[in-house]
Amino acid sequence: MKLFFNYSLDCETPVNTEYTGGTEREPFFHGPDSWDFAERAVRSFLEKMEQRGVLAGTSLFVYPDVARHQQSLYREMADHGVEIGLHLNGLRYSRLRGDKAKWLGAMANDEQFEALRMGREDLAETMGREIRGYRACYGSANRATLGICHEVGFTWTSNATSRHRPEFHSFWSGSWRYVHHASAVSNLICGDLPLVEIPVTNGINTYFDESIRHPLDLRVETPASRIGDNREKLRDVIDENVDEMERREVPVRAIIGASHNTSDFCDQEHQSAGNLDFIVRHTQDVAQANGLDFTADSFESIYAYAVGVGSY
């Protein structure tokens, strides 16, 4: 039995872009400090993943505006086999202005369809290649989102399972947390769409914030005050999910981590570099301890495997 591993970066805009202005956006914006730092984050992340021997399990989810601004960077990455998916925030997209700028999960179905269609085509044109995968920024989504993703032309998605954050219109509480075919009528259940949802791994009983029952995920920028001085909460998230996948006899097993283009991963003194090392190493150790074949791979490969084994 394989245990797939993928770690991705969500590649967002710096604060100094005119379409990220406005007081309604300020509380939710934590992008890179500059375009130069954003590029350094991406390059150092890929270097770190290559050093750990898991470059095959590296993906980048990219805002269309970021890809357009740093086209040579992302085309270079794609030419070297790095998987590129769409990342979209309806409040930070240059082609959604005025009344059209909304959280994706707050949009009517036709608005959401048009935003996702436009974002996918925009990124594909910039990259010069088809875009098959999508992740919602802040997990902003509703019951119609995955069905719309299928209609737009995506074949796989990777979102923030179990999260319930109404301020972002992010509604995933109770969602199925492992790889599955999506439903056209709900983002919380398995369905019969060709689209495969590959959720980001987060805690079952391990929380980022106990007071709001916000599950802890594997983002590397989370401070020690949240994950423990010895990273014990990161360990717990991985352990409890591997145990639960075995208990439920999940046909496609995966540990999926995600971070942002906001860290210099070559700075060994920075917590992000150490946290990423720990996540890779511990997932490898847990796979070996459980007789699983640790397999660093792309979302496209996980999708193909799910289809091949007839996953639910």
C-alpha positions as a Markdown table, in Angstrom:
| # | Residue | x | y | z |
|---|---|---|---|---|
| 1 | Met | 0.0 | 0.0 | 0.0 |
| 2 | Lys | 1.3 | 3.4 | -1.0 |
| 3 | Leu | 1.4 | 6.4 | 1.3 |
| 4 | Phe | 1.6 | 9.4 | -1.1 |
| 5 | Phe | 3.3 | 12.6 | 0.0 |
| 6 | Asn | 3.0 | 16.0 | -1.5 |
| 7 | Tyr | 4.0 | 19.4 | -0.2 |
| 8 | Ser | 2.9 | 22.5 | -2.0 |
| 9 | Leu | 3.3 | 26.3 | -1.9 |
| 10 | Asp | 0.4 | 28.7 | -2.4 |
| 11 | Cys | 2.0 | 31.5 | -4.3 |
| 12 | Glu | 0.3 | 34.8 | -3.5 |
| 13 | Thr | 0.9 | 38.5 | -4.3 |
| 14 | Pro | 3.0 | 40.8 | -2.1 |
| 15 | Val | 1.2 | 43.7 | -0.3 |
| 16 | Asn | 2.5 | 46.3 | -2.8 |
| 17 | Thr | 0.0 | 45.5 | -5.6 |
| 18 | Glu | -2.8 | 47.9 | -6.2 |
| 19 | Tyr | -5.5 | 45.2 | -6.4 |
| 20 | Thr | -4.7 | 44.0 | -2.9 |
| 21 | Gly | -5.5 | 47.4 | -1.4 |
| 22 | Gly | -8.7 | 48.3 | 0.4 |
| 23 | Thr | -9.6 | 48.0 | 4.1 |
| 24 | Glu | -11.8 | 45.0 | 3.5 |
| 25 | Arg | -8.8 | 43.0 | 2.4 |
| 26 | Glu | -6.3 | 44.1 | 5.1 |
| 27 | Pro | -7.2 | 41.7 | 7.9 |
| 28 | Phe | -6.8 | 38.7 | 5.7 |
| 29 | Phe | -3.6 | 39.5 | 3.8 |
| 30 | His | -0.3 | 37.9 | 4.8 |
| 31 | Gly | 1.5 | 37.5 | 1.5 |
| 32 | Pro | 5.3 | 37.8 | 0.8 |
| 33 | Asp | 7.1 | 41.1 | 1.6 |
| 34 | Ser | 8.2 | 41.7 | -2.0 |
| 35 | Trp | 8.4 | 40.1 | -5.4 |
| 36 | Asp | 12.0 | 39.4 | -4.9 |
| 37 | Phe | 11.3 | 37.6 | -1.7 |
| 38 | Ala | 8.4 | 35.7 | -3.3 |
| 39 | Glu | 10.8 | 34.3 | -5.9 |
| 40 | Arg | 13.4 | 33.5 | -3.2 |
| 41 | Ala | 10.8 | 31.6 | -1.3 |
| 42 | Val | 9.8 | 29.5 | -4.3 |
| 43 | Arg | 13.4 | 28.7 | -5.3 |
| 44 | Ser | 14.5 | 27.9 | -1.8 |
| 45 | Phe | 11.5 | 25.6 | -1.3 |
| 46 | Leu | 12.3 | 23.6 | -4.4 |
| 47 | Glu | 15.9 | 23.4 | -3.4 |
| 48 | Lys | 14.9 | 22.1 | 0.1 |
| 49 | Met | 12.6 | 19.5 | -1.4 |
| 50 | Glu | 15.3 | 18.3 | -3.8 |
| 51 | Gln | 17.7 | 18.0 | -0.9 |
| 52 | Arg | 15.2 | 15.9 | 1.0 |
| 53 | Gly | 14.7 | 13.7 | -2.1 |
| 54 | Val | 11.0 | 14.5 | -2.5 |
| 55 | Leu | 11.1 | 16.9 | -5.5 |
| 56 | Ala | 8.6 | 14.7 | -7.3 |
| 57 | Gly | 6.1 | 15.5 | -4.5 |
| 58 | Thr | 6.3 | 19.3 | -5.0 |
| 59 | Ser | 3.5 | 21.5 | -6.4 |
| 60 | Leu | 2.9 | 25.2 | -6.8 |
| 61 | Phe | -0.6 | 26.7 | -6.6 |
| 62 | Val | -0.3 | 30.1 | -8.2 |
| 63 | Tyr | -2.5 | 33.3 | -8.4 |
| 64 | Pro | -2.9 | 34.3 | -12.1 |
| 65 | Asp | -1.5 | 37.7 | -11.3 |
| 66 | Val | 1.6 | 36.2 | -9.7 |
| 67 | Ala | 2.3 | 34.0 | -12.7 |
| 68 | Arg | 1.9 | 36.9 | -15.0 |
| 69 | His | 4.3 | 39.1 | -13.0 |
| 70 | Gln | 6.8 | 36.3 | -12.6 |
| 71 | Gln | 6.2 | 34.4 | -15.8 |
| 72 | Ser | 9.8 | 33.4 | -16.4 |
| 73 | Leu | 10.1 | 31.9 | -12.9 |
| 74 | Tyr | 7.0 | 29.7 | -13.1 |
| 75 | Arg | 7.6 | 28.7 | -16.7 |
| 76 | Glu | 11.1 | 27.6 | -15.7 |
| 77 | Met | 9.6 | 25.6 | -12.8 |
| 78 | Ala | 7.0 | 23.9 | -15.0 |
| 79 | Asp | 9.6 | 23.1 | -17.7 |
| 80 | His | 11.5 | 21.3 | -14.9 |
| 81 | Gly | 8.5 | 19.2 | -14.1 |
| 82 | Val | 7.1 | 21.1 | -11.2 |
| 83 | Glu | 3.3 | 20.8 | -11.1 |
| 84 | Ile | 1.3 | 24.1 | -11.4 |
| 85 | Gly | -2.2 | 24.5 | -10.2 |
| 86 | Leu | -4.6 | 27.5 | -9.9 |
| 87 | His | -4.8 | 29.4 | -6.6 |
| 88 | Leu | -7.5 | 32.0 | -6.5 |
| 89 | Asn | -8.9 | 34.6 | -4.1 |
| 90 | Gly | -11.8 | 36.6 | -5.4 |
| 91 | Leu | -10.7 | 39.7 | -3.4 |
| 92 | Arg | -7.2 | 39.7 | -4.8 |
| 93 | Tyr | -7.6 | 39.1 | -8.5 |
| 94 | Ser | -7.0 | 42.0 | -10.9 |
| 95 | Arg | -9.8 | 40.9 | -13.2 |
| 96 | Leu | -12.4 | 40.9 | -10.4 |
| 97 | Arg | -12.9 | 44.6 | -9.4 |
| 98 | Gly | -15.6 | 46.6 | -7.7 |
| 99 | Asp | -18.7 | 44.6 | -7.0 |
| 100 | Lys | -17.2 | 41.5 | -8.6 |
| 101 | Ala | -14.5 | 41.2 | -6.0 |
| 102 | Lys | -15.8 | 38.8 | -3.4 |
| 103 | Trp | -14.8 | 35.7 | -1.4 |
| 104 | Leu | -15.3 | 32.7 | -3.8 |
| 105 | Gly | -17.6 | 31.0 | -1.2 |
| 106 | Ala | -19.8 | 34.1 | -1.2 |
| 107 | Met | -20.4 | 34.2 | -4.9 |
| 108 | Ala | -23.5 | 33.0 | -6.6 |
| 109 | Asn | -23.0 | 29.9 | -8.8 |
| 110 | Asp | -22.7 | 31.8 | -12.1 |
| 111 | Glu | -20.3 | 34.3 | -10.5 |
| 112 | Gln | -18.1 | 31.5 | -9.1 |
| 113 | Phe | -18.2 | 29.7 | -12.5 |
| 114 | Glu | -17.0 | 32.8 | -14.3 |
| 115 | Ala | -14.3 | 33.6 | -11.7 |
| 116 | Leu | -12.9 | 30.1 | -11.9 |
| 117 | Arg | -13.2 | 29.8 | -15.6 |
| 118 | Met | -11.4 | 33.2 | -16.1 |
| 119 | Gly | -8.7 | 32.4 | -13.5 |
| 120 | Arg | -8.0 | 29.0 | -15.1 |
| 121 | Glu | -7.8 | 30.3 | -18.6 |
| 122 | Asp | -5.7 | 33.3 | -17.5 |
| 123 | Leu | -3.1 | 31.0 | -15.7 |
| 124 | Ala | -3.1 | 28.6 | -18.6 |
| 125 | Glu | -2.4 | 31.4 | -21.1 |
| 126 | Thr | 0.4 | 32.8 | -19.0 |
| 127 | Met | 2.0 | 29.4 | -18.4 |
| 128 | Gly | 1.4 | 28.1 | -22.0 |
| 129 | Arg | 0.0 | 24.8 | -20.7 |
| 130 | Glu | -3.2 | 23.3 | -19.4 |
| 131 | Ile | -4.1 | 23.8 | -15.8 |
| 132 | Arg | -5.8 | 20.8 | -14.3 |
| 133 | Gly | -5.8 | 21.5 | -10.5 |
| 134 | Tyr | -7.3 | 24.1 | -8.1 |
| 135 | Arg | -7.0 | 25.1 | -4.5 |
| 136 | Ala | -9.3 | 27.8 | -2.9 |
| 137 | Cys | -7.4 | 30.6 | -1.2 |
| 138 | Tyr | -8.4 | 30.6 | 2.5 |
| 139 | Gly | -10.5 | 27.5 | 1.7 |
| 140 | Ser | -13.3 | 29.9 | 0.5 |
| 141 | Ala | -15.9 | 27.6 | -1.0 |
| 142 | Asn | -19.5 | 26.4 | -0.7 |
| 143 | Arg | -21.5 | 23.4 | -1.5 |
| 144 | Ala | -21.5 | 24.1 | -5.3 |
| 145 | Thr | -17.7 | 24.8 | -5.6 |
| 146 | Leu | -16.5 | 21.3 | -6.6 |
| 147 | Gly | -19.2 | 20.7 | -9.1 |
| 148 | Ile | -18.3 | 24.1 | -10.6 |
| 149 | Cys | -14.7 | 23.1 | -10.7 |
| 150 | His | -15.6 | 20.0 | -12.7 |
| 151 | Glu | -17.7 | 22.1 | -15.1 |
| 152 | Val | -14.9 | 24.6 | -15.6 |
| 153 | Gly | -12.5 | 21.8 | -16.6 |
| 154 | Phe | -10.4 | 20.9 | -13.6 |
| 155 | Thr | -9.7 | 17.2 | -13.0 |
| 156 | Trp | -8.5 | 17.4 | -9.4 |
| 157 | Thr | -8.7 | 19.8 | -6.5 |
| 158 | Ser | -6.9 | 20.1 | -3.1 |
| 159 | Asn | -8.7 | 22.0 | -0.3 |
| 160 | Ala | -8.8 | 22.7 | 3.4 |
| 161 | Thr | -10.8 | 19.9 | 4.8 |
| 162 | Ser | -12.7 | 20.3 | 8.1 |
| 163 | Arg | -12.2 | 24.0 | 8.3 |
| 164 | His | -15.2 | 26.2 | 9.2 |
| 165 | Arg | -14.4 | 29.9 | 9.0 |
| 166 | Pro | -17.5 | 32.0 | 8.0 |
| 167 | Glu | -15.4 | 35.2 | 7.9 |
| 168 | Phe | -13.7 | 33.7 | 4.8 |
| 169 | His | -16.9 | 31.9 | 3.5 |
| 170 | Ser | -14.9 | 28.7 | 4.1 |
| 171 | Phe | -17.3 | 25.9 | 4.8 |
| 172 | Trp | -15.7 | 22.5 | 5.1 |
| 173 | Ser | -16.7 | 21.3 | 8.6 |
| 174 | Gly | -17.5 | 17.6 | 8.5 |
| 175 | Ser | -16.0 | 17.1 | 5.0 |
| 176 | Trp | -14.4 | 13.7 | 4.1 |
| 177 | Arg | -10.8 | 14.2 | 4.8 |
| 178 | Tyr | -9.2 | 11.7 | 2.5 |
| 179 | Val | -8.8 | 11.3 | -1.3 |
| 180 | His | -12.2 | 10.9 | -3.0 |
| 181 | His | -14.3 | 11.6 | -6.0 |
| 182 | Ala | -16.2 | 14.9 | -5.4 |
| 183 | Ser | -19.9 | 15.4 | -5.3 |
| 184 | Ala | -21.8 | 17.9 | -7.5 |
| 185 | Val | -24.1 | 18.8 | -4.7 |
| 186 | Ser | -21.9 | 19.2 | -1.7 |
| 187 | Asn | -18.3 | 19.8 | -0.9 |
| 188 | Leu | -18.6 | 17.7 | 2.3 |
| 189 | Ile | -19.3 | 14.3 | 0.9 |
| 190 | Cys | -17.9 | 11.7 | -1.6 |
| 191 | Gly | -19.7 | 11.7 | -4.9 |
| 192 | Asp | -19.5 | 10.4 | -8.5 |
| 193 | Leu | -17.9 | 13.3 | -10.3 |
| 194 | Pro | -14.8 | 12.5 | -12.4 |
| 195 | Leu | -13.1 | 15.3 | -10.3 |
| 196 | Val | -10.9 | 13.9 | -7.5 |
| 197 | Glu | -10.5 | 16.0 | -4.3 |
| 198 | Ile | -7.2 | 15.5 | -2.6 |
| 199 | Pro | -7.6 | 17.3 | 0.8 |
| 200 | Val | -4.9 | 19.0 | 2.7 |
| 201 | Thr | -4.0 | 17.0 | 5.8 |
| 202 | Asn | -5.0 | 18.4 | 9.1 |
| 203 | Gly | -5.6 | 17.3 | 12.6 |
| 204 | Ile | -8.4 | 15.0 | 13.7 |
| 205 | Asn | -8.0 | 15.7 | 17.4 |
| 206 | Thr | -5.1 | 18.1 | 17.1 |
| 207 | Tyr | -5.9 | 21.8 | 16.9 |
| 208 | Phe | -4.2 | 25.0 | 15.9 |
| 209 | Asp | -6.6 | 26.9 | 18.2 |
| 210 | Glu | -8.6 | 24.9 | 20.8 |
| 211 | Ser | -11.0 | 27.8 | 21.4 |
| 212 | Ile | -12.4 | 27.8 | 17.9 |
| 213 | Arg | -11.7 | 24.1 | 17.3 |
| 214 | His | -9.6 | 25.1 | 14.2 |
| 215 | Pro | -7.7 | 21.9 | 13.1 |
| 216 | Leu | -3.9 | 22.2 | 12.8 |
| 217 | Asp | -2.5 | 21.6 | 9.4 |
| 218 | Leu | 1.1 | 21.0 | 8.3 |
| 219 | Arg | 2.0 | 24.6 | 7.3 |
| 220 | Val | 5.6 | 25.2 | 8.2 |
| 221 | Glu | 5.3 | 28.8 | 9.3 |
| 222 | Thr | 3.2 | 27.8 | 12.4 |
| 223 | Pro | 5.2 | 29.0 | 15.4 |
| 224 | Ala | 6.5 | 26.7 | 18.2 |
| 225 | Ser | 3.9 | 28.1 | 20.5 |
| 226 | Arg | 1.3 | 26.4 | 18.4 |
| 227 | Ile | 3.1 | 23.1 | 17.5 |
| 228 | Gly | 5.2 | 22.5 | 20.6 |
| 229 | Asp | 8.9 | 23.0 | 21.2 |
| 230 | Asn | 9.7 | 19.5 | 19.8 |
| 231 | Arg | 7.1 | 19.8 | 17.0 |
| 232 | Glu | 4.9 | 17.2 | 18.8 |
| 233 | Lys | 1.7 | 18.6 | 17.3 |
| 234 | Leu | 3.0 | 18.2 | 13.7 |
| 235 | Arg | 3.9 | 14.6 | 14.6 |
| 236 | Asp | 0.5 | 14.1 | 16.0 |
| 237 | Val | -1.3 | 15.3 | 12.9 |
| 238 | Ile | 0.7 | 12.9 | 10.7 |
| 239 | Asp | 0.3 | 9.9 | 13.2 |
| 240 | Glu | -3.4 | 10.2 | 13.8 |
| 241 | Asn | -4.2 | 10.5 | 10.1 |
| 242 | Val | -2.1 | 7.5 | 9.1 |
| 243 | Asp | -3.8 | 5.5 | 11.9 |
| 244 | Glu | -7.2 | 6.7 | 10.8 |
| 245 | Met | -6.6 | 5.8 | 7.1 |
| 246 | Glu | -5.7 | 2.3 | 8.2 |
| 247 | Arg | -8.7 | 2.0 | 10.5 |
| 248 | Arg | -11.1 | 3.1 | 7.6 |
| 249 | Glu | -9.2 | 1.0 | 5.0 |
| 250 | Val | -8.8 | 4.1 | 2.8 |
| 251 | Pro | -8.0 | 3.1 | -0.7 |
| 252 | Val | -5.8 | 6.1 | -1.5 |
| 253 | Arg | -3.7 | 7.2 | 1.4 |
| 254 | Ala | -1.8 | 10.5 | 1.4 |
| 255 | Ile | -0.2 | 13.1 | 3.6 |
| 256 | Ile | -0.7 | 16.5 | 2.0 |
| 257 | Gly | 1.1 | 19.6 | 3.3 |
| 258 | Ala | 0.9 | 23.2 | 2.2 |
| 259 | Ser | 2.6 | 26.5 | 3.0 |
| 260 | His | 3.1 | 29.8 | 1.2 |
| 261 | Asn | 5.7 | 31.8 | -0.7 |
| 262 | Thr | 6.6 | 33.7 | 2.5 |
| 263 | Ser | 9.6 | 31.7 | 3.9 |
| 264 | Asp | 13.3 | 31.5 | 3.0 |
| 265 | Phe | 13.7 | 27.7 | 3.2 |
| 266 | Cys | 17.4 | 27.8 | 2.7 |
| 267 | Asp | 17.8 | 29.7 | 6.0 |
| 268 | Gln | 18.4 | 26.8 | 8.3 |
| 269 | Glu | 17.9 | 29.0 | 11.4 |
| 270 | His | 14.4 | 29.7 | 10.3 |
| 271 | Gln | 11.6 | 27.6 | 11.8 |
| 272 | Ser | 10.0 | 26.9 | 8.4 |
| 273 | Ala | 13.1 | 25.1 | 7.1 |
| 274 | Gly | 13.3 | 22.9 | 10.2 |
| 275 | Asn | 9.6 | 22.2 | 10.2 |
| 276 | Leu | 9.6 | 21.1 | 6.6 |
| 277 | Asp | 12.5 | 18.8 | 7.3 |
| 278 | Phe | 10.6 | 17.3 | 10.2 |
| 279 | Ile | 7.4 | 16.8 | 8.2 |
| 280 | Val | 9.2 | 15.0 | 5.4 |
| 281 | Arg | 11.3 | 12.8 | 7.7 |
| 282 | His | 8.5 | 11.9 | 10.1 |
| 283 | Thr | 6.2 | 11.0 | 7.3 |
| 284 | Gln | 8.9 | 8.7 | 5.9 |
| 285 | Asp | 9.4 | 7.1 | 9.3 |
| 286 | Val | 5.7 | 6.6 | 9.9 |
| 287 | Ala | 5.3 | 5.0 | 6.4 |
| 288 | Gln | 8.1 | 2.6 | 7.2 |
| 289 | Ala | 6.8 | 1.7 | 10.6 |
| 290 | Asn | 3.4 | 0.9 | 9.1 |
| 291 | Gly | 4.6 | -1.1 | 6.2 |
| 292 | Leu | 3.6 | 1.6 | 3.7 |
| 293 | Asp | 5.5 | 2.6 | 0.5 |
| 294 | Phe | 6.4 | 6.3 | 1.0 |
| 295 | Thr | 5.7 | 7.8 | -2.4 |
| 296 | Ala | 6.5 | 11.5 | -3.1 |
| 297 | Asp | 4.4 | 12.4 | -6.1 |
| 298 | Ser | 2.3 | 15.0 | -7.9 |
| 299 | Phe | -1.4 | 15.6 | -7.5 |
| 300 | Glu | -1.8 | 14.5 | -11.1 |
| 301 | Ser | -0.3 | 11.2 | -10.2 |
| 302 | Ile | -2.5 | 10.8 | -7.1 |
| 303 | Tyr | -5.5 | 11.6 | -9.2 |
| 304 | Ala | -4.5 | 8.9 | -11.8 |
| 305 | Tyr | -3.9 | 6.4 | -9.0 |
| 306 | Ala | -7.3 | 7.1 | -7.5 |
| 307 | Val | -9.0 | 6.6 | -10.9 |
| 308 | Gly | -7.0 | 3.4 | -11.5 |
| 309 | Val | -7.9 | 1.7 | -8.2 |
| 310 | Gly | -11.5 | 2.8 | -8.4 |
| 311 | Ser | -11.4 | 4.9 | -5.3 |
| 312 | Tyr | -14.7 | 6.1 | -3.9 |
